[in-house]
Amino acid sequence: MKLSRFARVRFTHAPTPLEPMANLSKQLGGPNLWVKRDDCTGLATGGNKTRKLEYLMGEALAQRADVVVTQGATQSNHARQTAAAAAKLGLACEILLEDRTGSTQDDYRRSGNVLLDRLFGASLQHVPGGTDMDAAMAARADELRAQGRRPYVIPGGGSNPVGALGYVTAALELAEQATVAGLDIDLLVTATGSTGTQAGLLAGLEGARCGIPVLGICVRAPRDVQEQKVHALAQRTAELLGVPGAVARDSVVANSDYVGAGYGIPTDGMLEAMELTARTEGIVLDPVYSGKAMAGLIDLVRRGELARHRNIVFLHTGGAAGLFGYVHAFAPRLGL
């Protein structure tokens, strides 16, 4: 897999740390838990989208784009990091924010990632939940072209084969760190939403025959839908890398038991997981992705379903900035 042939802009503070979570492991009495700190990627408070944007923005510059167009939910981590990357490169940035949760809370609609989107100078358009976001972005791109602009459209979450290259890179980085540390990783756990992170990890790990299985904890879709989407993107990414067929369907595993009432809607398990991780490891998760993924990991450990594993790595996808859009959800629990 020759990643150097793809256009890339370096944003990530890499390699991100690989750290033991000894206190949380002891508290749960299960396998040894580790964390891959992709909340420390550096761009705009960090997060997993930074790695994807290295390749996406590289392609945008190669195409001489002068404006990027993307989309996400109101408290989108992807939107925040895209806005920051565009500002760093001197590109205009237009973001369509979909109201997926129906929340009318002031902190959700104005603070957290929304505040940072505006701070980075992005132009925001709020649209109703259920909008065809790909069609809306395409229409906006057509309008910009009619004005003589050169738009580059980035899918939600940066999740296409180009964006997934960021997590092929992360997979190889993690494998190297494990080798240096003498760490035999039995399982890698991560949140899975727009599919690019899990698909990229699988394309990298399976393509390089690293022997590290990946479990995605879903934040939105039912299991069968999510697994099909992840596999499709992983296959396309592997083809782009020149290793077609590297990702078998049975290597794609997702668990949708921890979504709760829907995307971006808090659950008791997420709230407890965020509090427990903060108070045992001093690590801040986010309410939408890493919080629900950690809730899943904690519950699976408590139920003994992961007892056969000795070393489990949790990929922290970042998103702590979004916590400030959810003060209302934590207020009763924390006495705010």
BELNOR-V214559 format. One record per backbone hydrogen bond with DSSP energy under -1.0 kcal/mol. NH is the residue of the N-H (numbers start at 1). CO is the residue of the C=O. If there is no record, write none. Layout:
nh-><NH/NH>
co-><CO/CO>
This chain:
nh-><3/5/6/9/13/14/19/21/25/26/27/28/29/30/32/34/35/36/37/38/40/46/48/50/53/54/56/57/59/60/61/62/63/64/65/66/67/68/69/70/72/74/76/80/81/82/83/84/85/86/87/88/89/91/92/94/95/96/97/98/99/100/109/110/111/114/116/117/118/119/120/121/122/123/125/127/131/133/136/137/138/139/140/141/142/143/144/145/146/148/149/152/154/158/159/160/164/166/167/168/169/170/171/172/173/174/175/176/177/178/179/180/181/183/186/187/188/189/190/192/199/200/201/202/203/204/205/206/207/208/210/215/216/217/218/219/226/227/228/229/230/231/232/233/234/235/236/237/238/239/240/241/243/246/251/252/255/265/271/272/273/274/275/276/277/278/279/280/281/282/283/291/293/294/295/296/297/298/299/300/301/302/303/304/305/307/309/312/313/314/315/316/322/323/324/325/326/330/331/334/336>
co-><1/2/3/54/41/12/35/33/21/22/23/24/25/25/310/312/19/314/17/36/37/43/317/47/49/50/52/53/55/56/57/58/59/61/60/150/150/92/152/94/96/98/73/76/77/78/79/80/81/82/83/84/85/86/66/68/123/70/125/72/127/98/105/106/107/111/112/113/114/115/116/118/117/93/95/97/128/131/132/133/134/135/136/137/138/139/140/141/142/145/144/67/69/155/156/158/160/163/164/164/165/166/167/168/169/170/171/172/173/174/175/176/177/178/311/311/213/313/215/217/195/196/197/198/199/200/201/202/203/204/205/188/253/190/255/192/222/223/224/225/226/227/228/229/230/231/232/233/234/235/236/237/238/243/248/249/216/262/267/268/269/270/271/272/273/274/275/276/277/278/277/286/289/290/291/292/293/294/295/296/297/298/299/301/300/304/306/32/187/34/189/36/319/320/321/322/323/326/327/330/331>
